[in-house]
Amino acid sequence: MIIRFGIQIEPQLGFDYATVEKIALNAEKIGFYSIWSSDHFFLDQKSEEKNCMEAWTLLAALAAKTSTLRLGTLVTCNSYRYPAILAKIAATVDMISNGRLEFGIGAGWKEIEYNAYGIPFPSVKDRMDQLEESIQIIKKLWVDPMVTFHGKHYQIKEAFSAPKPIQRLPPIFIGGTGKKRILNMVAKYADYCNFGWFNDPKAIPELLDALKYHCEKVNRDYDSLGKSFFASVIVTETQDELDTILAERAKLRGLTLTEYMKSINNLNVFFGTPEVVQQGFENLIDLGFDYFQIMFPYPMDYEQSEKFAKFIIQKMK
């Protein structure tokens, strides 16, 4: 099994472009396979002075600057762009990058962004229905010369998308952990699932069992479907170094260390020495995961990505 690691960037935390470019160019040199951006417009209602670069514009810029690093959205919000327009945006990024796009998409959830930007915020069911229609439209536009689609939420008539992606069909990652609709869509349309944010140790095996069930229903080979996992990581050479970082993180958030540790008590959080962090990934690999998108604590992304490459990637090759 080939194990791949990508860096997840959260523009909503305040990144400027020069910093992200520096992280990306270095990532190519030190062994990362990809770089990813979340798709948000702002962090919270008090973020009017905090940078939040638009995800697809950022990927286009990185596509022109990098040469081997793959580029993805984790995940683009379906509601924010009409599917036919998103198909063209994604194909353009794939062209600029010469076929290095990883296409992550989800139904959308951050209601305060919808409200602030005047975007309708449908029910969960409608957002799921919209997502499924969008994926069908996007895949057709990437491949077919002309597309007509009559759905409940989206209709296109004799539409075409040029350029086509260099890859023909960029790998599709569907993010989410809904056992019914999301995993059914993963089985039908995706190349990868993407999981993250768990508190219950039973949750991950149960979701994988549900995914296997959906694969069987649609005659999809479960083993052919990639399993990716979002993880938050701090890797340090000593426990004392980790304790210092955690205390600083707690202070930044206005929390006691106990409160902070409670807030990050998730199964996708790997904080510790290289041995501890590596064991966390090996546990997931044993479950079948082969691709990891790593978020480092802002603004420690550059330094932590260097340590991760040295202590984890090099040892797990």
Long-range contacts (C-beta under 8 A, 24 or more apart in sequence): 1-285, 1-290, 2-290, 3-281, 3-285, 3-290, 3-291, 3-292, 3-316, 4-33, 4-34, 4-290, 4-291, 4-292, 5-31, 5-32, 5-33, 5-291, 5-292, 5-294, 5-308, 5-312, 5-313, 6-32, 6-33, 6-34, 6-35, 6-36, 6-70, 6-72, 6-102, 6-291, 6-292, 6-293, 6-294, 7-32, 7-34, 7-35, 7-36, 7-293, 7-294, 7-295, 7-296, 7-301, 7-305, 8-36, 8-37, 8-38, 8-74, 8-230, 8-293, 8-294, 8-295, 9-35, 9-36, 9-37, 9-38, 9-58, 9-301, 10-37, 10-38, 10-40, 10-295, 10-298, 11-37, 11-38, 11-40, 11-51, 11-52, 11-53, 11-54, 11-55, 11-58, 12-38, 12-40, 12-41, 12-42, 12-43, 12-47, 12-50, 12-52, 13-43, 13-50, 13-298, 13-299, 14-43, 14-50, 14-51, 14-52, 14-298, 14-299, 15-51, 15-53, 15-298, 16-51, 17-53, 17-58, 17-61, 19-299, 19-301, 19-302, 20-53, 20-58, 20-62, 21-61, 21-62, 21-65, 22-302, 23-301, 23-302, 23-305, 24-62, 24-65, 24-66, 24-69, 25-65, 25-66, 26-302, 26-305, 26-306, 27-69, 27-305, 28-66, 28-67, 28-68, 28-69, 30-305, 30-306, 30-309, 30-310, 30-313, 31-309, 31-313, 31-314, 31-317, 32-69, 32-305, 32-309, 32-313, 33-69, 33-70, 33-291, 34-69, 34-70, 34-71, 34-72, 34-102, 34-293, 35-62, 35-66, 35-69, 35-70, 35-71, 35-72, 36-71, 36-72, 36-73, 36-74, 36-102, 36-104, 36-293, 37-72, 37-73, 37-74, 38-73, 38-74, 38-75, 39-73, 39-75, 39-76, 39-77, 39-80, 40-77, 40-110, 40-113, 41-113, 41-116, 41-117, 42-113, 42-116, 44-112, 45-112, 45-116, 56-89, 56-90, 56-93, 59-93, 59-101, 60-92, 60-93, 60-96, 63-93, 63-96, 63-97, 63-100, 63-101, 64-96, 64-97, 66-97, 66-100, 68-100, 69-100, 70-97, 70-100, 70-101, 70-102, 71-97, 71-100, 71-101, 71-102, 72-101, 72-102, 72-103, 72-104, 72-173, 72-293, 73-102, 73-103, 73-104, 73-105, 74-104, 74-173, 74-175, 74-194, 74-230, 74-293, 75-104, 75-105, 75-106, 75-173, 75-174, 75-175, 75-194, 76-103, 76-104, 76-105, 76-106, 77-106, 77-107, 77-108, 77-109, 77-110, 78-105, 78-106, 78-107, 78-108, 78-127, 78-130, 78-131, 78-134, 79-107, 79-108, 79-114, 79-119, 79-120, 79-121, 79-122, 79-127, 79-130, 80-108, 80-119, 82-154, 83-133, 83-134, 83-135, 83-137, 83-138, 83-141, 83-154, 83-156, 84-137, 84-141, 84-154, 84-156, 84-159, 84-161, 86-134, 86-138, 87-137, 87-138, 87-141, 87-142, 87-161, 88-141, 88-161, 90-138, 90-142, 90-165, 90-170, 91-141, 91-142, 91-161, 91-163, 91-164, 91-165, 92-163, 94-165, 94-166, 94-167, 94-170, 95-163, 95-165, 95-166, 97-166, 98-166, 99-165, 99-166, 99-167, 101-165, 101-167, 101-170, 102-170, 102-171, 102-173, 103-138, 103-170, 103-171, 103-172, 103-173, 104-172, 104-173, 104-174, 104-175, 104-194, 105-131, 105-134, 105-135, 105-172, 105-173, 105-174, 105-175, 106-131, 106-174, 106-175, 106-176, 107-131, 107-176, 107-182, 126-153, 128-178, 128-181, 128-182, 128-185, 129-153, 130-154, 131-185, 132-181, 132-185, 132-189, 135-172, 135-174, 135-185, 135-189, 136-189, 139-169, 139-172, 139-189, 142-168, 142-169, 142-170, 143-168, 143-169, 171-226, 173-228, 175-230, 177-203, 177-207, 179-206, 179-207, 179-210, 183-207, 183-210, 183-211, 183-214, 184-214, 184-217, 184-218, 186-211, 186-214, 186-225, 187-211, 187-214, 187-215, 187-217, 187-218, 187-220, 187-225, 188-214, 188-218, 188-220, 190-225, 191-225, 191-226, 192-225, 192-226, 192-227, 192-228, 192-291, 193-225, 193-226, 193-227, 193-228, 194-228, 194-229, 194-230, 194-293, 195-227, 195-228, 195-229, 195-230, 195-289, 196-229, 196-230, 196-231, 196-268, 197-230, 197-266, 197-268, 198-266, 198-267, 198-268, 199-265, 199-266, 199-267, 200-267, 201-267, 203-267, 204-267, 204-284, 204-287, 205-287, 208-287, 208-288, 226-290, 226-291, 227-287, 227-288, 227-289, 227-290, 227-291, 228-289, 228-290, 228-291, 228-292, 228-293, 229-268, 229-284, 229-289, 229-291, 229-292, 229-293, 230-268, 230-292, 230-293, 230-295, 231-268, 231-269, 231-270, 231-280, 231-281, 231-292, 231-293, 231-294, 231-295, 232-264, 232-266, 232-268, 232-269, 232-270, 232-294, 232-295, 232-296, 232-297, 233-269, 233-270, 233-271, 233-277, 233-294, 233-295, 233-296, 233-304, 233-308, 234-270, 234-271, 234-272, 234-296, 234-297, 234-300, 234-304, 235-270, 235-272, 235-273, 235-274, 235-277, 235-304, 235-307, 235-308, 235-311, 235-312, 236-272, 236-273, 236-307, 237-273, 237-274, 237-307, 237-311, 238-273, 239-272, 239-273, 242-271, 242-272, 242-273, 245-297, 245-300, 246-271, 249-297, 274-311, 274-312, 274-315, 277-308, 277-311, 277-312, 278-311, 278-312, 278-315, 278-316, 281-312, 281-316, 282-316
